[in-house]
Amino acid sequence: MNIVGVGYAEPEVNEAWAAAEGYAFELWTDRDRVLAESYGAVADFDPDSPLRHAYLLDAEGQAVLFYEGAVSVGPPASQVLADCQLLYGE
């Protein structure tokens, strides 16, 4: 199981932000908004910021569960882990 965050900022900005917040997961840069478009996370009201949604993906990258409008960085980790255990036994 991997946890990955995706944003529009340059890698150095993402890395500094993650360090400041204490996040240990990877952050990917989506400057061209390819992933954001694929997963419906482009904000019409602010094209410079992706919507803060969270997705649980299968091995092929297909969304299995969708956590809409995560106000913080995402749903509580305990919720995602419980969902993983139900779906995958992990």
VEXDREN-2710 file (C-alpha; in Angstrom, 1 decimal):
% VEXDREN-2710
k/r/px/py/pz
1/MET/0.0/0.0/0.0
2/ASN/1.3/3.5/-0.9
3/ILE/0.1/6.9/0.1
4/VAL/0.7/9.7/-2.4
5/GLY/-0.3/13.3/-2.5
6/VAL/-0.6/15.2/-5.7
7/GLY/-0.5/19.0/-6.2
8/TYR/0.4/21.6/-8.8
9/ALA/3.4/23.0/-7.0
10/GLU/7.0/22.3/-8.0
11/PRO/8.7/19.4/-6.3
12/GLU/10.8/21.6/-4.0
13/VAL/7.7/23.5/-2.8
14/ASN/5.8/20.2/-2.2
15/GLU/8.8/18.8/-0.3
16/ALA/9.1/21.8/1.9
17/TRP/5.4/21.9/2.6
18/ALA/5.3/18.2/3.5
19/ALA/8.3/18.6/5.8
20/ALA/6.7/21.6/7.5
21/GLU/3.5/19.6/8.0
22/GLY/5.3/16.4/9.1
23/TYR/3.9/14.3/6.3
24/ALA/5.9/11.2/5.5
25/PHE/4.2/10.3/2.2
26/GLU/5.3/11.1/-1.3
27/LEU/4.0/14.3/-3.1
28/TRP/3.9/14.3/-6.8
29/THR/3.8/17.4/-9.0
30/ASP/1.0/17.6/-11.6
31/ARG/1.9/20.9/-13.3
32/ASP/0.0/20.0/-16.4
33/ARG/-3.1/18.9/-14.4
34/VAL/-3.2/15.5/-16.1
35/LEU/-4.0/13.6/-12.9
36/ALA/-6.3/16.3/-11.6
37/GLU/-8.3/16.2/-14.8
38/SER/-8.4/12.4/-14.7
39/TYR/-9.8/12.3/-11.2
40/GLY/-12.0/15.3/-11.4
41/ALA/-10.0/17.4/-9.1
42/VAL/-9.6/20.7/-11.1
43/ALA/-11.3/23.5/-9.3
44/ASP/-13.4/25.7/-11.7
45/PHE/-13.3/28.6/-9.2
46/ASP/-9.5/28.4/-8.7
47/PRO/-7.6/26.7/-11.5
48/ASP/-4.3/27.2/-9.6
49/SER/-5.4/24.9/-6.8
50/PRO/-6.6/21.3/-7.1
51/LEU/-9.7/20.3/-5.2
52/ARG/-8.8/18.5/-2.0
53/HIS/-10.3/15.1/-2.6
54/ALA/-8.9/11.8/-1.6
55/TYR/-9.2/8.5/-3.5
56/LEU/-8.4/4.9/-2.7
57/LEU/-7.1/3.4/-5.9
58/ASP/-6.6/-0.2/-7.0
59/ALA/-3.4/-1.5/-8.5
60/GLU/-4.4/-0.3/-11.9
61/GLY/-5.1/3.3/-10.7
62/GLN/-8.9/2.9/-10.8
63/ALA/-10.7/4.8/-8.1
64/VAL/-12.3/2.3/-5.7
65/LEU/-13.4/4.7/-3.0
66/PHE/-13.8/8.5/-3.2
67/TYR/-13.6/10.8/-0.2
68/GLU/-15.1/14.0/-1.4
69/GLY/-14.0/17.5/-0.4
70/ALA/-11.4/16.5/2.2
71/VAL/-11.1/19.9/3.9
72/SER/-7.7/19.0/5.4
73/VAL/-5.3/16.9/3.4
74/GLY/-7.6/13.9/3.4
75/PRO/-9.8/11.7/5.4
76/PRO/-8.6/10.4/8.7
77/ALA/-5.9/7.7/8.1
78/SER/-7.8/5.3/10.3
79/GLN/-10.8/5.5/7.9
80/VAL/-8.7/4.8/4.9
81/LEU/-6.9/1.9/6.6
82/ALA/-10.2/0.4/7.7
83/ASP/-11.4/0.7/4.1
84/CYS/-8.2/-1.0/2.8
85/GLN/-8.7/-3.9/5.3
86/LEU/-12.3/-4.4/4.1
87/LEU/-11.5/-4.3/0.4
88/TYR/-8.1/-5.9/0.3
89/GLY/-7.5/-7.6/3.7
90/GLU/-4.4/-5.5/4.2
END
